[in-house]
């Protein structure tokens, strides 16, 4: 009996250890950041509102905004022009996960719309970096057709390239606003495109514009 009890105890200990290790690995995920919203007053980062804007990046990250205050908070993205794109309104105690990219600043406002802080890559933004030129594989004039990704600002500033002509097909890549592509053929509002790398996929034609 003692041997059985000891075996059960060892099994429980191993299970708990494995569980803690799993939780720790999630907490240490470099692409996932918990951001506690605690500020009640505007700080110096708000001086960058109107100056800060998003920079092109392929590095995806996820922020988990948690409202730890007693009042409402508004979470907004500052797009590639520095314009405010509201994403979520959080009541006290609420949280929201938002997938974004490195170099994309986020504006935190109170319920009245007053700025409280500007955050980038999970930390307070200390300065508005000079805009970096967009770097995409190849150059626009390298394509036979002159189309570019356009009108995606309300959807995060990028377009999903899929395996087939429809939303049910899996995603192959994300193409940022302004990305140039070659359209090979169209079908029911979808276009088969080819990238400079030679990769092909399908995108919604409503998000492609002639250059």
C-alpha positions in Angstrom: 0.0 0.0 0.0 2.8 2.4 0.9 4.4 1.7 -2.4 1.2 2.5 -4.3 0.8 5.8 -2.3 4.4 6.7 -3.1 3.9 6.0 -6.8 0.7 8.1 -6.9 2.4 11.0 -5.1 5.3 10.9 -7.5 2.9 10.9 -10.5 1.0 13.9 -9.1 4.3 15.7 -8.5 5.4 15.1 -12.0 2.1 16.2 -13.4 2.2 19.5 -11.4 5.8 20.1 -12.4 4.9 19.6 -16.1 1.9 21.9 -15.7 4.1 24.6 -14.1 6.7 24.3 -16.8 4.0 24.7 -19.5 2.6 27.8 -17.8 6.1 29.2 -17.5 6.9 28.6 -21.2 3.8 30.6 -22.1 4.7 33.5 -19.8 8.2 33.6 -21.4 6.9 33.6 -25.0 8.8 36.5 -26.6 5.9 37.1 -29.0 3.2 37.4 -26.3 3.1 40.3 -23.8 0.7 41.1 -21.0 0.2 44.8 -20.7 -1.4 46.0 -17.5 -3.3 49.3 -17.9 -3.0 51.1 -14.6 -2.3 54.8 -15.4 -4.9 57.3 -14.5 -3.0 60.3 -15.7 -1.4 61.3 -19.0 2.4 60.8 -19.2 5.1 62.2 -21.4 4.5 59.6 -24.1 1.3 61.4 -25.1 3.5 64.2 -26.5 4.3 61.8 -29.3 0.6 61.5 -30.4 0.5 63.0 -33.8 4.2 62.3 -34.4 4.4 58.5 -34.0 3.2 56.1 -36.7 3.6 52.4 -37.6 6.6 51.0 -39.4 6.5 48.1 -41.8 7.4 44.8 -40.1 6.9 41.0 -40.7 7.4 40.2 -37.0 4.1 39.4 -35.5 3.4 39.8 -31.8 0.4 39.5 -29.5 -0.5 42.0 -26.8 -3.0 41.1 -24.0 -4.3 44.5 -22.7 -5.7 44.2 -19.2 -7.7 47.1 -17.7 -6.7 47.2 -14.1 -8.3 50.6 -13.4 -11.7 51.5 -12.2 -12.7 53.3 -15.4 -13.0 52.6 -19.1 -10.0 52.4 -21.4 -9.9 52.7 -25.2 -7.2 50.8 -27.2 -6.3 52.3 -30.6 -3.7 51.5 -33.2 -1.6 54.4 -34.8 -1.5 53.4 -38.4 1.2 54.0 -41.1 0.0 57.7 -41.3 -0.3 58.2 -37.6 -4.1 58.1 -37.8 -6.0 56.6 -34.9 -7.8 53.3 -35.5 -9.9 52.2 -32.5 -9.7 48.5 -31.8 -11.3 47.9 -28.4 -13.0 49.5 -25.4 -12.4 47.9 -22.1 -14.5 48.1 -19.0 -12.8 47.8 -15.6 -11.4 44.3 -15.2 -11.8 43.4 -18.9 -8.9 42.3 -21.2 -8.4 41.9 -25.0 -5.8 40.1 -27.1 -4.6 42.0 -30.2 -2.3 40.6 -32.8 0.0 43.2 -34.2 3.6 43.8 -35.5 6.8 45.1 -34.0 7.1 48.8 -34.6 3.3 49.4 -34.4 2.5 51.9 -31.6 -0.8 51.7 -29.6 -2.6 54.6 -28.0 -4.3 54.2 -24.6 -7.1 56.7 -23.9 -9.6 57.1 -21.1 -13.4 57.0 -21.7 -13.4 60.7 -22.6 -10.8 60.1 -25.3 -7.9 61.8 -23.5 -4.5 60.3 -24.1 -2.9 58.4 -21.2 0.1 56.7 -22.8 1.5 55.5 -26.1 3.0 52.0 -26.2 5.2 50.2 -28.7 6.5 46.6 -28.5 4.9 46.3 -25.0 6.7 49.4 -23.5 6.2 53.1 -23.3 7.2 54.8 -26.5 10.1 57.2 -25.7 10.5 58.9 -29.1 9.0 58.9 -32.5 11.4 57.1 -34.7 12.1 58.4 -38.2 10.0 56.5 -40.7 11.9 53.7 -42.3 11.5 52.9 -46.0 9.3 49.9 -46.7 11.3 46.9 -47.7 9.4 44.3 -49.6 10.9 41.3 -51.6 11.7 42.8 -55.0 10.7 46.2 -56.2 7.3 47.2 -57.7 8.6 47.6 -61.2 9.9 44.0 -61.1 6.4 42.7 -61.7 4.7 42.3 -65.1 1.4 43.7 -63.7 1.2 46.9 -61.7 -1.1 46.0 -58.8 -0.5 46.8 -55.1 -2.2 45.9 -51.8 -4.6 48.8 -51.0 -7.4 49.6 -48.6 -6.3 47.3 -45.7 -5.9 50.0 -43.0 -9.1 49.0 -41.2 -7.9 45.4 -41.1 -4.5 45.9 -39.6 -2.7 47.2 -42.7 -2.1 43.8 -44.4 -3.8 41.3 -46.7 -3.9 37.6 -46.2 -2.6 35.5 -49.2 -4.5 32.1 -49.2 -4.0 28.7 -50.7 -7.2 29.1 -52.8 -9.9 31.5 -53.9 -11.9 31.8 -50.7 -11.8 32.6 -47.0 -12.0 28.8 -46.2 -8.5 28.2 -47.6 -5.5 28.4 -45.3 -3.2 31.4 -45.1 0.2 31.3 -46.8 1.5 34.8 -46.0 0.5 38.3 -45.1 1.1 41.2 -47.5 1.5 44.7 -46.1 -0.2 47.8 -47.5 1.5 48.9 -50.7 3.0 45.5 -51.5 3.3 45.0 -55.3 2.1 41.8 -56.9 1.6 40.2 -60.3 -2.0 39.0 -61.0 -2.0 35.7 -63.0 -5.8 35.2 -63.2 -9.1 36.0 -61.5 -12.1 34.0 -60.3 -15.2 35.2 -58.6 -13.6 38.3 -57.0 -10.4 36.5 -56.1 -7.0 36.8 -57.9 -4.2 34.4 -58.2 -1.0 36.3 -57.6 2.7 35.7 -57.9 5.4 37.2 -55.7 9.0 38.1 -56.7 10.1 35.0 -54.8 8.1 32.9 -57.2 5.5 31.9 -54.5 1.8 32.0 -55.6 -1.4 32.3 -53.8 -4.9 33.9 -53.8 -6.1 37.2 -52.5 -9.3 39.2 -52.6 -9.3 41.5 -55.6 -11.1 44.2 -53.7 -7.8 44.9 -51.8 -5.7 45.2 -55.0 -5.4 48.5 -56.9 -3.8 49.4 -60.2 -0.6 51.5 -59.8 
